[in-house]
Amino acid sequence: MKTLYVELGDRRYPIYIGPGLLARPELLGSHIPGQQALVVSNTTVAPLYLEPVRAALGGRRHEVVILPDGEQYKTLDTLNEVFTALLSHRFDRNCTVIALGGGVIGDLAGFAAACYQRGVHFMQIPTTLLAQVDSSVGGKTAVNHPFGKNMIGAFYQPLCVLADTNTLATLPDRELSAGLAEVIKYGLIRDLPFLEWLEANLDALLARDAAALSEAIECSCRNKAEVVAADERETGERALLNLGHTFGHAIETGIGYGEWLHGEAVAVGMILAAELSARLGWLYREQVDRVRRLLERARLPLQPPPGLTPDDFLRLMAVDKKVKDGQLRLILLRELGRAVIASDAPPRLVKETLEQAL
């Protein structure tokens, strides 16, 4: 087992990474301060991993709420099911909400914990690669709205993150690839040696080599933990973690939540960001092709879905959390391994990039 920490002063918390962690009840139990717990999971994950979590809770009083599986259910209506469970079972302020699942479950459970009685304890047990390397770390919680993805939410940190890499054995290939998009992102924005390692080890990751997956998760979490510790509430550097996300969120919102996986949309978004960076003279064509090749090897889409126009993209991108004083800010690449916040990208070049891709 590897242990990393998100350094947030008195809210410092560990990230445990390794195989068989769900079979170690002391890891889970040691971070639950009270005697009440609500486990939030979904119809796919609960049959696989709920029982070890329940066993780890020991004699604590606990309940379970099982939600439908899919991004299309990351809504206020579904969130209300978690509140109903907490209220109907009379959970108090010392209860712990435990998220058992992927990014959707983590976001829903975390947002519910942030709101219930103005904040109760929260724990993340991510079961997808994307959740283990990204969404479970850093305290971003949210639900979607038809007008924009993740626009209703809160920053709310967990007590710990327990990433059992054995759960990846049941992950569909498409979900594995979607998670690799977020892994590749860390190399592109701030860690060129990691990007080079990914180029050399991508086949091992796709083959689910345990050592390679553990290394990729650890390196990704270390990068994210460093950024979050420096900028918890995304007032500056943390925005760099959104490489490809402004374009990607437009895809997800535009075609309907759940049609594409989040990592698939981010992959296309990163290609668009690289193409725009090249138009600004920051990347060479060979570097853009290098990004494209790596994402293609990871079995990710390389072009936006049909049906969206450049104007659709621009309209949807205008509803983005990085918009400031009406000005769209994009995360672009000054070079491979160094991302920047760009608030001055000429709209003409943005539209040309979209027109070429579409």
C-alpha positions, 0 to 999 in steps of 0.5 A, spaced: 500 500 500 502 507 498 499 512 502 499 520 500 497 526 503 493 532 501 496 537 505 490 542 508 493 544 515 488 541 520 484 538 514 490 534 512 487 527 509 490 520 506 490 517 500 491 510 500 492 506 494 493 499 493 490 492 492 486 488 497 484 495 501 477 493 502 479 487 505 482 491 511 477 494 515 481 498 520 483 502 514 476 504 513 474 504 521 479 508 523 477 514 519 469 514 521 469 518 528 461 516 530 457 511 530 452 512 524 454 511 517 450 512 510 453 508 504 452 511 497 453 506 491 449 504 485 446 498 482 453 496 478 458 497 484 454 495 490 453 487 488 460 487 487 463 491 493 458 493 498 459 487 503 466 488 504 464 495 506 459 493 510 463 488 514 468 494 515 463 498 519 463 493 524 458 494 530 456 501 527 449 503 525 449 504 518 444 504 512 445 503 504 442 508 499 443 505 492 442 509 486 441 508 478 448 508 474 450 513 469 452 520 468 445 522 466 443 521 474 447 526 477 442 531 478 438 534 484 433 529 484 437 523 485 441 528 490 434 528 494 434 521 494 440 521 499 437 527 503 431 522 504 435 517 506 439 521 511 433 524 514 428 518 514 433 514 518 435 520 523 442 521 522 445 526 526 451 531 525 456 526 527 454 521 521 459 519 515 457 519 508 461 514 504 461 514 497 462 507 494 463 508 486 465 512 481 465 519 479 458 520 479 457 517 486 463 521 489 460 527 487 453 526 489 455 523 496 460 529 497 455 534 495 450 531 500 455 531 505 457 538 504 449 540 505 446 535 510 445 539 517 451 544 513 456 539 513 457 532 515 463 527 515 465 524 508 469 518 505 471 516 498 472 509 496 473 510 488 472 504 484 473 506 477 480 509 474 477 516 473 475 516 480 481 514 483 486 518 479 482 525 479 475 526 482 475 522 489 481 527 490 481 534 492 474 535 494 470 538 488 462 535 489 457 537 484 451 535 480 449 537 473 444 542 470 441 541 463 445 548 462 451 546 464 455 540 467 458 541 475 455 548 475 451 546 482 456 544 487 461 545 493 468 544 495 468 539 500 474 535 502 473 527 505 476 524 511 480 519 506 480 516 500 481 509 499 483 506 492 483 499 492 486 497 485 483 490 485 476 494 483 479 495 477 479 488 475 471 489 474 472 495 470 469 495 463 475 497 457 471 503 455 471 505 463 479 504 463 480 508 457 476 514 460 480 514 466 487 514 462 484 520 459 485 524 466 492 520 467 495 523 461 492 530 463 497 530 468 503 529 464 501 534 459 499 540 464 505 539 469 509 532 469 513 531 462 517 525 465 510 522 467 508 523 460 514 520 457 513 514 462 506 513 460 508 513 452 512 507 454 507 503 459 501 505 456 500 497 453 501 495 460 496 499 463 491 497 457 493 490 459 491 492 467 498 490 469 497 491 477 504 494 478 503 499 472 496 501 474 499 502 481 504 507 479 500 511 474 495 512 480 500 514 485 503 519 480 496 522 478 494 523 485 501 526 487 500 531 482 493 532 484 494 533 491 500 538 490 495 542 486 490 542 491 494 543 497 496 550 493 490 552 491 484 548 494 478 553 491 481 554 484 483 561 485 489 560 480 493 554 479 488 548 480 484 551 474 490 548 470 487 541 472 481 542 467 485 542 461 480 539 455 474 540 460 471 546 457 471 543 451 469 536 454 463 539 458 460 542 452 460 535 449 457 532 454 452 537 455 451 538 448 449 531 446 446 529 453 449 527 459 451 519 459 452 519 451 459 519 452 463 518 458 467 524 461 474 521 460 472 521 452 469 528 452 476 530 456 480 527 451 477 530 445 477 537 449 485 536 450 486 535 442 482 541 441 486 545 446 493 542 443 490 544 436 489 551 439 495 552 442 499 550 436 495 556 432 497 560 438 504 558 436 506 555 443 506 547 440 509 544 434 505 540 429 509 534 432 507 535 439 500 536 437 501 529 433 504 526 439 498 528 444 493 525 439 497 518 438 497 517 445 490 518 446 489 514 440 493 508 443 489 509 449 483 507 445 479 514 446 475 518 441 479 523 437 474 528 434 468 531 437 461 527 436 457 529 430 451 534 430 455 539 434 456 546 431 462 551 432 456 555 435 454 550 439 460 549 442 461 556 443 454 557 446 455 551 451 462 554 453 460 560 455 457 557 461 463 555 464 466 555 471 472 558 468 468 564 465 470 571 469 467 577 468 464 575 462 471 572 459 472 565 457 478 563 460 481 556 457 487 551 459 492 551 454 499 548 453 505 553 452 509 546 451 508 539 453 508 538 461 506 546 462 499 548 462 497 556 462 490 559 463 489 563 457 484 569 457 486 572 451 485 567 446 483 570 440 475 568 438 477 567 431 482 562 432 478 558 437 472 558 432 477 556 427 480 550 431 472 548 432 471 548 425 477 544 423 475 539 428 468 538 426 
